[in-house]
Amino acid sequence: MENLQRQPRDISVIVPIFNEKDNIDKLYGQLRQVLHDTNKNYEIIFVDDGSTDGAFDLLRQLHQKDMNVKAIKFRKNFGQTAAMSAGFDYASGEAIVTMDGDLQNDPKDIPRLLEKIDEGFDIVSGWRVGRKDPFFSKRLPSYFANKLISWVTGVKLHDYGCTLKAYRREIIKKVNLYGEMHRFIPAIASWMGISEAEIKVRHHPRKHGKSKYGLSRTFNVILDLITVKFLLSFSTKPIQIFGFWGLLSLVLGGVTGLVVVLMKIMMKVDMTGNPLLYLTVLFLFVGIQFIMLGLLGEILVRVYHEAQNKPTYAIKEILD
């Protein structure tokens, strides 16, 4: 998105929507009241992710009567991550809040998130205590997913799937999102050495529209988690993960090769008919392939960082 010169705000609230027309008016009313009571400059950014229910026409009307309401319309449905990324690019607030457009998140929790930001935290995540969703199709898979993500990434949160979060501007502007990575933002940003907090927030049952998430997303979460783990641990040193498996394969190939030779010498077993010989060749071939992948990854990492002058570190403060 183009870098537009816009009036700085204290608070930006980003609301991705997809066919949520019946919820927009009520959500806008709640947000306006809550944000007005903060006595700070604010903007509400609705990102229409290719809705087909006429939601953007309603957003146009809201914008005409309230200039604090902004709206971005996608040409088609790109997904929630893309919608949030567009909102981050467009937002001008020092504190940026994200929330769902289905009225399940409660705007009244926003001031509490902002209080934590004011205390010095960089990211504050909501934890949906008493979640009003079906148990077997949503809450149970979400419980195990949160445990798995916390274990793999080392960032301990109870509720990665809660969209209601607050971010410090200078942190979220440095996070690039792809695929369906929005739920992993706290983990992705953790490489910068940020401070994170989690607070309990309210959760309401959905009254209008249909949920866009289900069990089918579980596999996408697992695949994205693998990507996040690689980015966090090995994005600047791919040779360490590929090289490890490469060396392990070479060692196993050497061991099986030695066994083949010993079997030939001591037991007169024909080498060409010994299955271990083929296993040796496989281990050696795979080992060389892994090491080559690691070296190619190292070259790509250097091209990526040097071509964009992208640092491999993040500075919080400079005393000059």
VOGU-3710 file (C-alpha; in Angstrom, 3 decimals, decimal comma):
1> menlqrqprd> 0,000/0,000/0,000  1,183/3,516/-0,733  2,741/5,475/2,109  0,165/8,237/2,522  0,817/11,420/4,505  -1,999/11,346/7,025  -2,802/13,145/10,250  -1,234/11,264/13,182  -3,714/9,805/15,662  -3,375/8,503/19,187
11> isvivpifne> -5,399/5,349/18,495  -6,183/3,355/15,371  -8,707/0,533/15,549  -8,574/-1,947/12,666  -11,636/-4,080/11,966  -11,398/-6,654/9,143  -14,858/-7,614/7,877  -16,209/-10,161/5,443  -19,977/-10,226/4,981  -20,685/-8,637/8,376
21> kdnidklygq> -23,188/-5,981/7,231  -25,678/-6,767/9,999  -23,018/-6,169/12,676  -21,402/-2,962/11,414  -23,846/-0,347/12,739  -23,898/-1,703/16,273  -20,136/-2,233/16,332  -19,536/1,316/15,099  -21,801/2,746/17,797  -19,993/0,835/20,530
31> lrqvlhdtnk> -16,554/1,782/19,217  -17,427/5,463/18,866  -18,639/5,665/22,470  -15,647/3,823/23,923  -13,058/5,733/21,904  -14,718/9,091/22,533  -14,499/8,456/26,279  -10,696/8,030/26,030  -10,386/11,761/25,165  -7,803/10,874/22,519
41> nyeiifvddg> -7,670/11,314/18,767  -8,768/8,131/17,091  -9,687/6,519/13,810  -11,689/3,392/13,023  -10,414/1,558/9,957  -12,779/-1,019/8,468  -11,133/-3,306/5,921  -13,725/-4,910/3,660  -12,203/-8,223/2,608  -14,292/-8,679/-0,537
51> stdgafdllr> -17,755/-8,698/1,066  -20,707/-9,538/-1,187  -23,509/-8,423/1,161  -23,269/-4,690/0,510  -21,189/-4,002/3,618  -19,052/-1,379/1,899  -22,078/0,746/0,991  -22,858/0,955/4,701  -19,244/1,827/5,462  -19,414/4,612/2,880
61> qlhqkdmnvk> -22,408/6,076/4,701  -20,618/5,906/8,052  -17,578/7,652/6,590  -19,719/10,470/5,181  -21,194/11,266/8,585  -18,089/10,554/10,688  -14,651/11,420/9,317  -13,032/9,283/12,009  -14,308/6,246/10,099  -12,008/5,041/7,318
71> aikfrknfgq> -12,719/2,169/4,958  -10,580/0,050/2,656  -12,211/-2,227/0,123  -10,432/-5,219/-1,406  -11,185/-6,297/-4,974  -11,770/-9,843/-3,719  -11,479/-11,939/-0,582  -7,773/-12,119/0,316  -8,161/-13,355/3,891  -7,912/-11,857/7,355
81> taamsagfdy> -4,122/-11,628/7,363  -4,122/-9,479/4,220  -6,911/-7,318/5,661  -4,997/-6,715/8,882  -1,799/-6,011/6,942  -3,593/-3,358/4,871  -4,958/-1,840/8,065  -1,488/-1,716/9,633  -0,084/-0,030/6,523  -2,814/2,610/6,536
91> asgeaivtmd> -3,054/3,224/10,297  -1,554/6,404/11,733  -2,167/5,757/15,433  0,585/5,508/18,023  -1,343/2,565/19,465  -3,030/0,197/17,025  -5,863/-2,106/18,104  -7,290/-4,990/16,087  -10,619/-6,701/16,637  -13,152/-8,884/14,819
101> gdlqndpkdi> -16,198/-7,412/13,149  -18,662/-10,035/14,366  -19,464/-8,380/17,732  -17,896/-11,252/19,653  -15,066/-9,009/20,842  -16,172/-6,264/23,235  -14,983/-2,690/22,497  -15,226/-1,946/26,224  -12,024/-3,965/26,687  -10,027/-1,590/24,458
111> prllekideg> -9,175/0,946/27,214  -7,706/-1,865/29,322  -5,505/-2,929/26,412  -4,357/0,656/25,946  -3,553/0,976/29,652  -1,078/-1,872/29,270  0,448/-0,176/26,230  0,833/2,995/28,309  2,573/0,914/30,988  5,291/0,142/28,458
121> fdivsgwrvg> 4,249/-3,141/26,887  4,729/-3,450/23,123  1,960/-5,995/22,439  -1,080/-6,745/24,593  -3,167/-9,808/23,713  -6,719/-10,580/24,712  -7,578/-13,876/26,392  -11,184/-14,900/25,768  -12,194/-16,252/29,159  -15,652/-17,835/29,041
131> rkdpffskrl> -15,493/-18,112/25,266  -18,949/-18,364/23,637  -18,124/-20,808/20,846  -18,936/-24,501/20,225  -16,735/-26,740/22,347  -15,750/-29,570/19,999  -15,425/-27,606/16,754  -13,676/-24,511/18,143  -12,745/-24,367/21,812  -11,158/-27,808/22,106
141> psyfanklis> -9,005/-27,539/18,934  -8,081/-24,002/19,965  -6,930/-25,211/23,401  -4,501/-27,743/21,930  -3,385/-25,299/19,213  -2,522/-22,658/21,809  -0,536/-25,187/23,841  1,343/-26,331/20,725  2,098/-22,801/19,512  3,320/-21,723/22,949
151> wvtgvklhdy> 5,572/-24,787/23,187  7,044/-24,418/19,688  7,565/-20,644/19,700  8,392/-20,151/23,383  5,868/-17,281/23,596  3,400/-18,292/26,317  -0,123/-17,086/25,519  -3,433/-18,667/26,457  -5,276/-17,465/23,366  -3,394/-16,908/20,128
161> gctlkayrre> -6,645/-16,892/18,155  -8,105/-13,809/19,839  -8,053/-10,949/17,322  -8,511/-8,334/20,068  -4,950/-7,097/20,553  -3,120/-3,803/20,943  0,239/-2,987/19,393  2,730/-0,199/19,730  3,047/1,471/16,327  6,825/1,151/15,926
171> iikkvnlyge> 6,619/-2,598/16,573  3,767/-3,627/14,284  5,079/-1,512/11,404  8,160/-3,769/11,312  6,156/-7,001/11,042  5,500/-8,310/7,541  2,533/-10,668/7,258  1,942/-13,363/4,667  -0,399/-16,323/4,264  -2,483/-16,656/7,447
181> mhrfipaias> 0,116/-15,418/9,889  -2,006/-12,857/11,747  -2,558/-15,180/14,724  1,219/-15,537/15,128  2,055/-11,827/15,327  3,175/-11,973/19,005  5,488/-14,887/18,150  6,784/-13,306/14,932  7,521/-10,029/16,723  9,233/-11,781/19,624
191> wmgiseaeik> 12,563/-11,914/17,735  12,862/-8,145/18,360  12,936/-8,698/22,113  9,583/-7,040/22,738  7,597/-7,007/25,957  4,209/-8,727/25,837  1,213/-8,891/28,149  -2,059/-10,810/28,119  -5,300/-9,730/29,761  -8,656/-11,431/30,163
201> vrhhprkhgk> -11,336/-10,037/27,853  -15,041/-10,610/27,348  -16,455/-12,745/24,572  -20,010/-12,710/23,220  -21,925/-15,258/21,148  -22,327/-14,478/17,458  -25,793/-13,119/16,646  -25,556/-12,331/12,940  -23,652/-13,849/10,042  -21,633/-17,034/9,861
211> skyglsrtfn> -18,242/-17,918/11,269  -15,424/-18,059/8,713  -13,361/-20,514/10,753  -13,655/-24,221/11,456  -11,722/-27,449/11,895  -10,441/-27,226/8,308  -8,129/-24,404/9,433  -6,265/-26,733/11,812  -3,966/-28,022/9,088  -3,192/-24,475/7,918
221> vildlitvkf> -2,292/-23,520/11,488  0,159/-26,438/11,753  1,822/-25,564/8,426  2,042/-21,887/9,373  3,495/-22,853/12,752  6,300/-24,744/11,009  7,025/-21,615/8,979  6,997/-19,392/12,069  9,363/-21,712/13,927  11,771/-21,664/10,998
231> llsfstkpiq> 11,598/-17,876/10,711  12,162/-17,393/14,445  15,013/-19,858/14,831  16,717/-20,271/11,476  15,733/-17,452/9,089  19,241/-15,935/9,316  21,103/-19,256/9,692  19,404/-21,942/7,551  22,611/-23,995/7,355  22,142/-24,916/11,020
241> ifgfwgllsl> 18,887/-26,795/10,464  19,629/-28,229/7,013  23,255/-28,859/7,913  22,245/-30,780/11,043  20,063/-33,212/9,118  22,671/-33,389/6,369  25,463/-34,331/8,745  23,203/-36,808/10,536  22,401/-38,503/7,224  26,092/-38,637/6,290
251> vlggvtglvv> 26,969/-40,191/9,652  24,210/-42,802/9,287  25,407/-43,484/5,753  28,941/-43,993/7,037  27,731/-46,378/9,738  25,618/-48,479/7,373  28,453/-48,459/4,821  30,898/-49,751/7,453  28,412/-52,496/8,389  28,197/-53,534/4,733
261> vlmkimmkvd> 31,993/-53,791/4,476  32,267/-55,761/7,744  29,530/-58,136/6,595  31,476/-58,693/3,372  34,763/-59,345/5,177  33,534/-61,359/8,155  30,382/-63,042/6,892  31,099/-63,195/3,128  27,775/-61,428/2,400  27,570/-60,184/-1,193
271> mtgnpllylt> 27,651/-56,369/-1,111  25,591/-55,878/-4,273  22,742/-57,929/-2,835  22,861/-56,362/0,618  19,913/-53,990/1,268  22,117/-51,970/3,625  24,193/-50,881/0,623  21,188/-49,148/-0,908  20,381/-47,591/2,459  23,967/-46,289/2,619
281> vlflfvgiqf> 23,656/-44,697/-0,820  20,326/-43,130/0,181  21,724/-41,658/3,417  24,759/-40,217/1,632  22,651/-38,730/-1,166  20,140/-37,186/1,245  22,953/-35,828/3,428  24,606/-34,058/0,501  21,215/-32,672/-0,595  20,463/-31,250/2,860
291> imlgllgeil> 23,858/-29,555/3,092  23,428/-28,063/-0,380  19,986/-26,761/0,625  21,535/-25,161/3,679  24,233/-23,445/1,601  21,668/-22,206/-0,919  19,554/-20,924/1,982  22,565/-19,026/3,354  23,093/-17,371/-0,044  19,403/-16,411/-0,297
301> vrvyheaqnk> 19,384/-14,981/3,235  22,358/-12,775/2,440  20,852/-11,604/-0,838  17,548/-10,842/0,929  19,080/-8,818/3,748  21,781/-7,063/1,731  19,615/-6,169/-1,281  16,991/-4,531/0,958  19,499/-3,272/3,497  17,348/-5,163/6,007
311> ptyaikeild> 18,974/-5,497/9,444  19,164/-8,732/11,365  18,477/-6,936/14,626  15,930/-4,526/16,131  16,839/-1,470/18,230  14,461/-0,265/20,929  16,195/2,963/21,921  19,245/5,069/21,064  20,851/7,563/23,403  22,710/10,070/21,205
//
